[in-house]
Amino acid sequence: MGRRIDYSLFAVSFLHFVNDANVLLIPTVLPLIIEEFGLSFTQVGFLTGMTAFAMMFLQLPLGYLSDIKGRKYLLSMGVLLVGLGALISGFSKSFLQLLAAQLILGIGGSFYHPLGYSLISSLYDRGERGSALGIQSSMGDLGVFTIFLTNSYLALIGGWRLPLLVFGVLAVLASLLPILIREDQTIYEDVIYKSSFKEIFSRGVLSILLMYFLTVAAYRIMYSYLPPLLMFKGLKITSTNLIIAAMTFSGIVGEITVGFLIDKYGEGKPLSILSLTLFAFSLILMKISSILYIISTVMVLGFCLYGLYPGLYSNLSKKVRKHVLGLTYGFILSVGMFGGFIGTVMAGVAADIFNVEVTLLIFSFLILALFFILLIEELSK
């Protein structure tokens, strides 16, 4: 990067690590929760989609508020709520209690993405923004990698509740980090008069909106139903989580790699290649049973799926002015979380009607739709 990796990038990126780790804690121990509470796949869809349900309502107003009041203290508040939601989840004794605790966690999780991404986008200019966003995005996925790598073993020691308690405490402690971030307050002066919803309804932003909807829906389906799908193929929870950890690690590499590529070549072609590869390999995953082939396939899926995000965020940051980035990210992320909620619930219903493998087919069609939108965008240039 041409610019330094300073405390702001470090702190915001580590908060992403903590935030995303906590938001996806449930899928790491999902087979154990299903067994204890006797859940159907429809109930699984509601449980894993509850955080997305909360986020789809709150990220837009939080993004707008951050454009007016600043971001660092709101970031701190959000991560604190995430930690409290995880801790309450760890003490839950029923499905409904766990559902309510995940709603609290989702409310806290609503803060990070519109605030964190808009903060980094405002601090880094074109030519270095893609790599900064790649680093920031990859830290969130490093958190996901960490929980899938460790939580099955923590669960063997203390049951499925222990990982939720451990990472909940980490989030509470991490909520102190934003206090030392140096934020440029001048961009918030009189922004209440400048921020306009009309600016975020341009054709370019709406196109990214649809692509993000599809991407988040596919992402949530993958992480909600790949664990039970792999166990359906005969794997144990420890093996399942290690495979998903490998997929996530590959995704971290993908985000950083694609972040640098888009700084050099732009967003269009890399994203088109990634989406087409995702479609092909998701279909391959439906047909294979060898663990070596499964590992190889999900690592390709991880690289491509995670690689989509810095491209979408970088493209979005070009469409609007800096002082409405929070509002714009909030809008995009809210619609994305709506896609995540709808995707997980509908995939769960389909899995109950047919079988869990149908969730991969739904994933494939979502990615195929994304590819065609990218193709249309490239041809229209």
N, C-alpha and C positions, 0 to 999 in steps of 0.2 A: 504494500500500500504506500502511496505517496505521503500520506499523513500518518502521524504517530498513532499507536494503539494506546490511548490514554485511559485515565481512570474511568471516565464516563462510559467508554466502550466496554471496558472490563466489567464495571458494575452492572450496566444494563444487560450485558450478555450473561453474567452469572445469575441475575434475576430471571432471565429467560430459562436457564438451566433448572432453577428451582421451581418456577411456575409450571413449565411443561411436564416436569417429573411428577409433580403432584396431580396435575390434571389427568394424567394417564395412569395413575396408580392402580385403579380398579382392573383394567385389562390384564395387568401382570399377575393378578391372583384370581382372575375371574372364574376359572374352573373350580376353585375351592369355594368361592361364594355361591356358585350355581349348585354345588353339592350340598352346602350347609342349608341354604334357603329353598332348595328345590325349584329353581327358576326356569321358566320357559325362555325361548329365544326372544319372544316379544318383550318379556320383562327385562331381559338382557339389553335389548335395544333402548328401552326407556332409561335403564340405569346408566349405561355408557353414554347415552345422549343427553343426560340431565345437565351436564356442564355446558354443553353446546346450547341447550335450551335457555339457560340463564344468560349466556354470552350474546345471544342474538338480540336480546332486548336492551342490553346495557352498553354495548361497545360504542354505539353511535352517540348517545348523550355524553358518555365519558370522553370520547374523542373531541366533541365540541367543547366541553368544559375545559379540557386540557389546552385547547387553542387560546382560551381566555385567561386561565389561571396558572398555567404552567403544568409540568408533568411529574417532577421528581417526588413530591409529597403524595400525589395520587398513586404513583407506582408503589411507594412504601405501604400505603393503606391496602392496596390490592393484594400484595404478596402476604401481608399479615392475615387477611381474610382467607386466602388460600390455605395457609398453615392451620388456621382454626378449623376450616372445613375438613381438612385431612384428619386432624386430631379427633373431631367429633365422629367422622366416619369410622375411625379405628375403635371407637367405643360403642358403635351401633350394635343393637341386639336383634334387629329385625330388618326386613327388606325396606319397609317404609321409612324407618329411621335412617337407614343408609341412603335412601333416595333423597331425603330432606337434607342430609349432611352434604351430599354431592351438589345439591342446589346452592348451598352456602359457598362451597368451594368454587362453583361456577360463577357466582357473583364476584368473588375475589379474582378469579381468572379473567373476568371481563376487562380488568384494568390494564393488564400488561401489554397486549398486542397493539391496540391503537396508540397507547402512550409510548411504549418502547420503540416501536418501529418509526413513529413520527419524530421522536426525539433524535434517533440516529440519522434519519433522513435529513433533518434540519441541520445537523452538525457536519455532515459530509457532503461535498459537492460532487457533481457528475465527474466521472473518471476515477473516483475512489469510493463512491457510494455503493456500487455493486459488491465490491469486496468487503466493505464494512458490514453491509446487510448479510452477506454470506457468512461472515464470522458470527454475527449476532444470531442469525437463524440456526447455525450449526450448534451453538451452545444450548439452545433449547432442545435440540435433538440429542445432544450429548447427555442431557438429563434423562431423556426417554431411553437412550442406550443403557445408561447406568441402572435404571430401575428394572429393565428387563434382564440385565446381567445379574443383579443381586437379589431381587425380591423373592424369587422362588426359594432361594437358600435361607433368606430371613424368615420366610413363611414356614420352612421346615423346622426352624428353631423355635419360633413363637406364634405360629399360626398366621393366617392372612392379615390379621390386624396389625402385627408388628411393623411391617413396611410402611403402613399408613402413619403410624405414630412417629417413626424415625424421620420420615421426610416432612411430616407436619412440623416437627420441632425445628428442622433445618429452615423451613420457610419462615417461621416466626423470627428466627435469628437474622435471616437474610434481609428482612424487611427494614433493617437499619441502614443498609448500604446506600440508598439513594440520597441520604441526608448530605453527603459530601460531594455530590455531583454539582458542577458549576454549570448553571443553566442561563442562557442568554435571555434575560427578561424583556429586552427591547422588542422582540418579535411578537410579544403578547399585548403591547400597548395599542389600545383602541381597536383590537382585533374583532371585538364584538360587532363593530360596524362594518368590518370588511368581510367577515366570514359570510359566505352565501351558499345556500344549498343548490343554487343554479349552477355553480361552478363544478359540482360533482356529478351533474347529470349530463355531461358531454358524452358523445358517442364513444370516445376512447375509454372513459372511466366505466361506462356501462358494459362495454365489451370485457374489460378486466373483471368487472363484477360477476358476470356470468361464468367466466373461466374460474374464478375463485370459488364460486358456489359449487361447481363440479369437482374441483380439486379437493376441497375440504370434505365434501360428501364421500369421495373415494378414500381419502385418508382415514376418516373415522370408521368407515366400513372395514378397511384393512386391519386396523388395530383392534376393533371390537370383535371381529369374527375369525381372524387368522389363528388366534390361540385355540379356540374350540375346534376349528377346522383341522389343525395339525394334530390335536388330540384324537379327533375322529379318524385320522389316518394312522393312529396307533402309537403316537409319541407321548412321552411323559411330560409333566409340566416343566420340569427342569430343562429338558431338551427343547421344548417349545419356546421357552423364554430365551434360551441361548440363541436359537435361530432368529427370533425377532430382534434380539440385541445385535446380531450380525447384520440384519437388514438395516437397522437404525444406524449402525456404524458406517455402513456403506452409504447411507443417506447423508451423513455428516460430510463425508468425502465429496459426495455429489453436490451438496450445497456450496461448499467452498470452491470446488472446481468450476461449477456453473457461474458462481458469482464473478470469478475472474474472467471467464469466457465472455460474459455479457458486457463487461467493461470494454472488451476488445472488439466483439463482433455484433453487439446488440442482442435483443431478447428473442426475436421472432424465430429464427432457424433453430437455435438450441432447444427452445421449448417444443417446437414441432417434432424434432427428433426424439426428445425425451418422452413425449406423450405417445407417439407411435410405438416406441419400444415397450412402454408400459402395457399397452393394449396387447401386444404379442405375447409378452412373458406372463401376463396374468392368465391368459388362456392356456399356456404351457403348464402353469402351476396346477390347473384343474386336472391334468392328465397324469402327473408323475407321482410316484410314491417312494422312490429311493431317497434317503435322507441327504445324500451328497447332491443329487439333482435339486432337491428342495432348497438346500442352503444356497447353492449357486443362483437359483432362480430368484429367491427372495432378496438376495443381495443386489441383483440387477434392478429389481423392483424398487428397493430402497433408494439406490443411487438416483434413479429417474424420478421417483415420486417427490423426494425431498428437493431435488434439483429444480423443480418447478417454482418453488416459493421465492427465491431471490430474484428470479426473472420477472415474476408477477409484481413483486414489491418495487423493483427498480423501474419497471415500466409505469407503474402507478405514480411514482414520485415525479415523473416527467409531465404528468397531465395536469397538475394543479400547483398553485403557489404554496410556498413554505408555510405561510400562516394559516392555511386550512388543511394541512396534512393530517392533523389529529382528527378533524371532522371526517375527512375522506377515508382514512384508515378505519375509523369507527364504523362508517357506513359499509365499507367493503367487508370488514370482519363480521359485522352483524349478519349480513346476508350469507356469508360463508358459514357461520355457525348455524344458521337456519338450514343450510344444506347438510351440515353435519348431523343435526338432530333428525331431520326428515330421512336422511340416508340410513342412519343406524336403525331407526324404528321400522322403516319399510323393509329393510334387509332382514330384520328380526322376524317380522311377520311372514316374509317369504320363506325364511328358513324353517319356521314352524309348519308351513303348508307343504313345502317340498323337502329340502334338507339343507344343511349348512353350506354345502358346496355352491348353492345358487347365489350366495353372497359374492363370490368371485365373479360370477357372470354379470351381476349388477355393477360391480367395480369396473369390469371391462367396458361395458356400454357407456358408463360415465366418462371414462378416459377417451373412448372413441369420439364422443361428442366434443370433448375438449380439443382433440386433434383437428376436427373439422372447423371449429371456430378459429383456431390458430392459423389453419390453412387459408381460410377466407380473409383473415387479417393480413396475411403476407401477400396474397394475390391482389388485395385492394390498395396496396402501397404504390 
